[in-house]
Amino acid sequence: MSNGTEKDANPSEKMEVVQPSEVLFAEQQIIIQSLKQELEVNKKRISELQESMRRLAADFENYKKWAAKERQTIERTAAESLIKKLLDIYECLGKAVCTTTDTKENDLLEGVKMIYKEFSRILKSEGLEPIPSVGLHLDVYKHEVMMQKVNNDVPEDTVLEEIQRGYLLNNLVLRAAKVVVSQKSKISETTQEPEKPEEEKGG
């Protein structure tokens, strides 16, 4: 009897040992699955943060470029305003230098020439250049037509004279040159009427 009882007790003891391990394994699987889901969520958050950082970095780079461009525009505008005011004085000095050639008897003229030369150097260093005009074809962006003169020896709209010199500042037009351009003579050439066909001559 006792042997039978011991034999009957053995299967139940075995089931008691197996059952907790299966529950533990299931719980571990649930925990692992939960950790995987949490990891995926965190990966997504990290990816979003990285994308946000990239956008912020791109926006900051764009801002730096915009700020640099604005600074250049302000500096260029300030330079344009100042140089425009100086142009008349600069040209007056140039005319004064050209009016007298006898520098030996005129120390004042020699001083003016030195000032003019230094003035030219400073303006050139700031990007000022004269606009070429005479002999060139009219450029509506650089030349302002003040007058037209008949001249059949050159192509139409050729610059014949420069009334006021124009200037470029850093390759941009600071002041257009005021010019006289050529035009063809308005006298029309006489043309003969073509002869009528023979059948039309007889009427």
Sequence and secondary structure as in RCSB ss.txt:
>XXXX:A:sequence
MSNGTEKDANPSEKMEVVQPSEVLFAEQQIIIQSLKQELEVNKKRISELQESMRRLAADFENYKKWAAKERQTIE
RTAAESLIKKLLDIYECLGKAVCTTTDTKENDLLEGVKMIYKEFSRILKSEGLEPIPSVGLHLDVYKHEVMMQKV
NNDVPEDTVLEEIQRGYLLNNLVLRAAKVVVSQKSKISETTQEPEKPEEEKGG
>XXXX:A:secstr
 HHHHHHHHHHHHHHHHHHHHHHHHHHHHHHHHHHHHHHHHHHHHHHHHHHHHHHHHHHHHHHHHHHHHHHHHHH
HHHHHHHHHHHHHHHHHHHHHHHH    TT HHHHHHHHHHHHHHHHHHHTTEEE   TTSB  TTTEEEEEEEE
 TTS TTBEEEEEE  EEETTEEEE EEEEEEE              HHHHT 
